[in-house]
Amino acid sequence: MDEAEAEKASTPHGAWLRDWAERLGDTGAEEIGQANVGMFRQRRVLGTLRPARVAQVREIVASAPPGVALYPVSTGYNWGLGSREPVADGAVVLGLDRLRRVRRLDLDIAVAVIEPGVTQGALAELLAATPYMVNVTASSPHTSIIGNALERGVGLRRQRCEDVAGLEVVLADGRLVRLGNWPDERGRMVPYRHELGPGLMPLFAQSNFGVVTAAVIRLLPRPQALTVIRLTFDASRLARAVDELRRYYGQRLISGVLKIYQPVGDECWAFCCVDGDAELVACARELLMRRAGRSGLFDDIREHAGDDELHEQLQCCLGGDPRLNERVMERWFGAGAPGVDGNPDQGFLFFLPLLPFQGAAVAEARALVREIAAETGTTWTPTVNAISPDVIDLVVSCRFPKGAAAPAHQALDLLYSRFAAAGWRPYRLDVEHMAASGPPDLLKRLKDVFDPLGVIAPARYEPREGPVVDNAARGVCSP
């Protein structure tokens, strides 16, 4: 009997878990392996509960005995940031993947009311023959829309939190509240992202104040025409190219999220979406390509020619279809979504800082990433996601052999500390660096209001005293 089994058997938690395991049945209490592709330290987990109905979520939360901590996850595919690992030891994982109803699909006002187990692939397929589409990410079609939106993930069209017009939340005492804008008894609503008076919805993103069981998701009009133009340039011109692209973006020659890939070599690729009315697209496409040619910054300017897998993948994602994304997962990890965490060879980490949309900042960040990679003997790749004319989400990723996880985690610690010293902080955190940046006294007072017994996800986006965790020095989990 291991430590977790002994604890379950010898405390009131054990009786409570056994009772819920019987009530939920084999599927609802199925133990799910805690391997994570990021090779973060595996937490001691007391058990897993997977309710199939919101009423069961309410009962589980309300009935949790003192000392029990529940850690909600949607599908658990938070790859590179901890997957389904709780932040603290001794939690019960509350898996919400069986809550997978699309409760409402209203194409008159372009909204879907969905539960946490609804994946971007499922909703995209449901919308395939309609005038609307979902804002998809470049990740697997099996990832949760709500889980990613609550982490403020970035889709190919905009940041996912901008898609949310309403939240259904189970509070720590089992009460169910609906925030934002919800359909009334006759189905009427306006998909407006803000609330009247103090906004409460943002309190439940990147927090541990409640368990989100549904959301109102705003859909996007499907463009009549769409093309993606790839601009190739040398990394020595990165700063000037970024500033040039910012001008195109600011004048609305580029739609959605502008992406700039910076592989290990010196060739960079910018992917620019042009979409909308067919005549407008024809004009904007010609203008963008002419401007790019005149700038003298780009070595190659082309539309999708059918022989570039990345180009094809982005074109599909920008059109609301994430199906091709699974190919990337299979190529990287030798497995589709369910096998990514347990693959025996390949580890994966993310670092996600925000930068100003300035060429000098992007070039400096690239140099910083390369410096840390060289210092630790690891390989990190920064990708620009321009989410507005002012802000860049810099996705810094690392694939590494699982047997050599320590240097990758050492580099991750250095990325956090050195980017912070440069004035650039992350907008999303992994399980080892989960220290919120808000005023500690205010965050604690809010936690005391919503969850005074600390039932829900302790240490998740909470202030943490002491230095940043040195995961590499302490030792990471072995494959």
Secondary structure, 3 states (H helix, E strand, C coil): CCHHHHHHHHCHHHHHHHHHHHHHHHHHCCCCCCCCCCCCCCCCEEEEECCCCHHHHHHHHHHCCCCCEEEEECCCCCCCCCCCCCCCCCEEEEECCCCCCEEEEECCCCEEEECCCCEHHHHHHHCCCCCEECCCCCCCCCCEHHHHHHCCCECCCCEHHHHEEEEEEECCCCCEEEEECCCCCCCCCCCCCCCCCCCCHHHHCCCCCCEEEEEEEECEECCCEEEEEEEEEEHHHHHHHHHHHHHHHHCCCCEEEEEEECCCCCEEEEEEEEEECHHHHHHHHHHHHHHHHHHCCCCEEEECCCCCHHHHHHHHHHCCCCCCHHHHHHHHHCCCHHHCCCCCCEEEEEECEEEECCHHHHHHHHHHHHHHHHHHCCCCEEEEEECCCCEEEEEEEEEEEHHHHHHHHHHHHHHHHHHHHCCCCECCCCCCCCECCCCHHHHHHHHHHHCCCCCECCCCCECCCCCCCCHHHHCCCCC
